[in-house]
Amino acid sequence: MNNLHIFLGATVADAAARPLHWVYDPKKLKKYIKGKKEITFLKKNKSPFYSIKTGCVSGYNDVGQVMFKTLISTKKKSDILKKFKINILKNFGPGSVYWRNLKLRKKYKKIKWKKPMKGPWIHQNILETIKNIKAKKNITGGTRVNESDGYCAALPYYLYNKNDKELKRVIRSIANSKINETYALAKLKIIDLANKGNKKPVHSFVKKYKKNRYFEEVIENIKKIIKIQKLDHIKVVKKFGKACSYPGTFMGSIHAIITSSNYKSAVIKTIKAGGCNCSRANFVGAYFAAFKGIKNIPTRWINKTKPAKTLQNDI
């Protein structure tokens, strides 16, 4: 695998944002970060829904970790997707810490949510994927939500194989909708332009694909962000959606990318906007790692990220 620092960029950004994942109340977020010199890798979890150790990644990036481990342990190219699905079951399915917390979550839904549950949070796309794998469906991805899980699965695979057809298969194995596929593929194309040394990857993507009907909606939404790029980032994210869903999560990420000069400032900006910061961080972090290289990722952030040790061994 080449350019593994790009996936490292996504992983570190996710871990940096994770203690403040899903904080939607701006007053609470301000309170949590007030007076702090460092708002990344908070020692105490502030996510209102779930609590994991600082340095660990959210369920978004963990899908990518499963793909990465599948890639380095599978010899035959034709076996990758099959092995990936087996590993998804092992990592997220019955018997896993993710699955154990699902029962607790169902219980929490019946009462007022008072405190975060201990352990990781399994996403809707993954729940549906597990069900579809067990049912032996050909395309196993979830269809109910349009979120970043498909992109997170495809990011390490893109570093191994850039074929659009194969990338679409990987995306739809986790998130099976046109929106999921289109926005995930757009992210990978922008990251690719950044990695190739393009000076303005987002603008170049718009120029390159402006007549491509497949990316029509994506390009319209990028243009909306470019028009308001001088607006405050927090306001832009609030306007287009703090939640996990496309197109909002994509548009917020694009604004962070085109208004930041480096990895650190872009990730901090992403965290300060609140909501589903981890889904945005997985794109923003990968982009700046591609655009500026591994040296742009703060070393002390890498050292605080638990899955980074495994990745560094392969870079």
Buried (B, 14 or more C-beta within 10 A) or exposed (E): BEBBBBBBBBBBBBBBBBBBBBBEEBEBBEEBBEEEEEBBBBEEBBBBBBBBEBBBBBBBBBBBBBBBBBBBEBEEEEEBBEBBBBBBBEBBBEEBEBBEBBEEBEEBEEEEEEEBBEBBBBBBBBBBBBEBBEEEEEEBBBBEBBBBBBBBBBBBBBBBBEEEEBBBBBBBBBBBBEBBBBBBBBBBBBBBBBBEEBEEBBBBBBEBBEEEEBBEBBBEBBEBBBEBBEEEBBEBBBBBBBBBBBBBBBBBBBBBBBBBEEBBEBBBBBBBBBBBBBBBBBBBBBBBBBBBBBEBBBEEBBEBBBBBEBBBEEE
